[in-house]
């Protein structure tokens, strides 16, 4: 994982090139180059969605919070939700105890994670996946849809699978005990609903998949990650 200063420098360069040239910048996420990210000046990138929980507090998005940290105005530990600026690969640290990370939120919406991401190329998993791998996928700009199998009928699961399967940089898995029918999370944001056919599910995907305002690693790939489930 690159230091925060280097990550922000790369992100700022990508945004500048996109604005000036109208084309995709060649960035350097930890996973290497991949599909081009969404235009940060697009309507999808600028609009907000009613009912979405943001964990960035007064800063609003990843770009603003990392700028504030870079400028010395705040530290990650001083944020209401420090996980939006925590991006260590825990299993690469000498202090790692071999245990999967445990998160403030379940399902999580960011934070320190495992070095392998979960493949998120419109990937539908039949069993639960490891939180630490899914968080890494969100770091790459993906949206993770989870559902509580005790609260969602099979027909609705099948319909959600079709929605996810048609979209790159997304993934879906059951999350037993999450307590709400459907939860969508991306880096620092979350939307939850009791209605599996809620049209805002599609709107959330349209808004947050590869949204530059909330994408810690532009141009990082979603292919080639872990494909196994937690079981």
C-alpha positions in Angstrom: 0.0 0.0 0.0 1.4 3.4 -1.0 1.8 6.1 1.7 -1.2 8.5 1.9 0.9 11.4 0.4 1.7 9.3 -2.7 -1.8 8.1 -3.1 -3.2 11.6 -2.9 -0.6 12.9 -5.4 -1.6 10.1 -7.8 -5.3 10.9 -7.3 -4.9 14.6 -7.8 -2.9 14.0 -11.0 -5.6 11.7 -12.3 -8.3 14.2 -11.7 -6.3 17.0 -13.3 -5.5 15.0 -16.4 -9.2 14.0 -16.8 -10.4 17.5 -16.5 -7.8 18.9 -19.0 -7.7 16.2 -21.5 -11.1 14.6 -21.3 -9.5 11.2 -21.2 -8.5 8.6 -18.7 -5.3 9.2 -16.8 -2.9 6.4 -16.4 -2.9 5.9 -12.6 -1.2 3.5 -10.3 -3.5 1.7 -7.8 -1.8 -1.0 -5.9 -3.3 -3.6 -8.2 -2.0 -2.0 -11.4 -3.8 -0.4 -14.3 -7.3 -1.3 -15.2 -10.6 0.0 -16.6 -11.0 3.8 -16.8 -12.7 5.4 -13.9 -15.9 7.5 -14.1 -15.7 11.2 -15.0 -15.6 13.1 -11.7 -17.4 16.0 -13.3 -20.3 13.9 -14.5 -23.8 14.2 -13.1 -23.4 10.8 -11.4 -20.2 11.9 -9.6 -21.7 15.2 -8.4 -25.2 14.3 -7.3 -26.0 12.9 -3.9 -28.6 10.3 -3.0 -31.3 10.7 -0.4 -30.9 8.1 2.4 -27.2 7.4 1.8 -25.1 7.3 5.0 -21.8 9.2 4.5 -19.0 8.5 7.0 -16.8 11.4 5.9 -18.4 13.9 8.3 -17.8 17.6 7.5 -15.4 16.6 4.7 -18.0 15.0 2.5 -15.8 12.7 0.4 -12.5 10.9 0.1 -10.9 13.7 -1.9 -11.7 16.3 0.7 -10.7 14.3 3.7 -7.4 13.2 2.2 -6.7 16.8 1.2 -7.3 17.9 4.8 -5.0 15.2 6.1 -2.3 16.1 3.6 -2.6 19.8 4.6 -2.3 18.9 8.3 -5.7 20.2 9.2 -6.8 16.9 10.7 -5.4 13.4 11.4 -7.2 10.2 10.5 -7.6 9.5 14.3 -9.5 12.7 14.8 -12.2 11.9 12.2 -15.6 10.7 13.4 -15.0 7.6 11.4 -11.2 7.1 11.0 -11.7 4.1 8.7 -12.3 6.3 5.7 -8.6 7.1 5.7 -7.2 3.8 6.9 -5.8 1.7 4.1 -3.1 -0.6 5.5 -2.7 -4.2 4.3 -2.9 -5.8 7.7 -1.6 -9.2 6.7 1.6 -7.5 5.3 2.5 -6.0 8.7 4.9 -7.6 11.1 2.3 -7.2 13.9 -0.4 -9.2 12.1 -1.8 -11.9 14.3 -3.2 -14.0 11.5 -6.8 -13.0 12.3 -9.1 -11.4 9.8 -9.9 -7.7 10.6 -13.0 -6.8 12.6 -14.8 -3.6 11.6 -16.8 -0.9 13.2 -19.6 -1.5 10.7 -20.9 -4.8 9.6 -20.8 -5.0 6.7 -17.9 -2.6 6.6 -17.6 0.4 4.3 -13.8 1.0 4.4 -10.8 0.6 6.6 -7.5 -1.4 6.9 -7.9 -4.7 5.0 -6.2 -7.7 3.6 -3.7 -7.5 0.7 -5.9 -9.6 -1.7 -9.1 -8.1 -3.0 -12.3 -10.0 -3.8 -12.8 -10.3 -7.5 -15.5 -7.7 -8.3 -16.2 -8.0 -12.0 -20.0 -8.2 -11.5 -19.2 -11.1 -9.2 -22.0 -12.9 -7.4 -21.0 -15.2 -4.5 -23.3 -17.8 -3.2 -21.7 -17.8 0.3 -20.4 -15.1 2.6 -17.0 -13.7 1.8 -14.2 -12.4 4.0 -14.8 -8.7 5.0 -11.1 -7.8 4.6 -11.1 -8.9 1.0 -14.3 -7.1 0.2 -13.0 -3.9 1.7 -10.0 -4.1 -0.6 -12.4 -4.3 -3.5 -14.2 -1.1 -2.4 -10.8 0.5 -2.2 -10.6 -0.2 -5.9 -13.8 1.7 -6.6 -16.3 -1.2 -6.3 -19.7 -1.3 -4.7 -20.5 -4.4 -2.5 -24.1 -5.5 -2.3 -24.9 -7.7 0.7 -28.2 -9.3 1.6 -29.5 -11.0 4.7 -30.6 -14.5 3.5 -33.1 -14.7 6.3 -34.9 -11.5 5.1 -34.8 -11.9 1.3 -36.7 -14.4 -0.9 -34.8 -16.4 -3.5 -36.6 -14.7 -6.4 -35.3 -11.3 -5.1 -31.8 -12.7 -4.7 -31.9 -13.9 -8.3 -33.1 -10.4 -9.5 -30.3 -8.7 -7.6 -27.7 -11.2 -9.0 -28.8 -10.2 -12.5 -28.4 -6.5 -11.6 -24.9 -7.0 -10.2 -23.8 -9.5 -12.9 -24.3 -6.9 -15.6 -22.0 -4.4 -14.0 -18.2 -4.4 -13.6 -16.7 -3.1 -10.4 -19.5 -4.6 -8.3 -19.9 -7.7 -6.2 -22.6 -9.4 -4.2 -22.7 -11.9 -1.4 -25.0 -13.0 1.5 -24.3 -11.4 4.9 -26.2 -13.4 7.5 -27.3 -11.4 10.5 -26.8 -7.9 9.0 -30.3 -7.1 10.1 -31.5 -5.4 7.0 -32.7 -7.0 3.7 -30.2 -5.3 1.4 -27.1 -3.2 2.1 -24.9 -1.5 -0.5 -21.5 -0.2 0.6 -18.7 1.6 -1.2 -15.7 3.4 0.3 -17.1 5.6 3.1 -20.8 5.4 2.0 -23.7 3.0 2.7 -27.3 2.6 1.6 -29.6 0.1 3.3 -33.2 -0.9 2.4 -35.8 -3.4 3.4 -37.1 -3.6 -0.2 -34.9 -5.8 -2.5 -36.7 -4.2 -5.6 -35.9 -0.6 -4.3 -35.0 1.4 -7.5 -32.4 3.3 -5.4 -30.3 0.1 -5.5 -29.6 0.7 -9.2 -29.2 4.4 -8.5 -26.6 3.7 -5.9 -24.6 1.6 -8.3 -24.9 4.3 -11.0 -23.6 6.9 -8.6 -20.9 5.2 -6.6 -19.3 2.6 -8.9 -15.9 4.1 -9.8 -17.0 7.6 -8.5 -13.7 9.6 -8.3 -14.9 11.4 -5.2 -14.9 8.2 -3.2 -12.3 6.1 -5.0 -9.0 5.7 -3.1 -7.2 3.9 -5.9 -8.2 5.1 -9.4 -7.5 2.6 -12.2 -7.0 -0.4 -9.8 -8.4 -3.5 -11.3 -11.3 -5.7 -10.0 -10.2 -8.9 -11.9 -7.7 -11.4 -10.6 -8.6 -11.3 -6.9 -9.9 -13.9 -4.5 -12.9 -15.8 -5.7 -13.4 -18.2 -2.7 -16.0 -17.7 0.0 -15.4 -17.5 3.7 -16.8 -21.1 4.2 
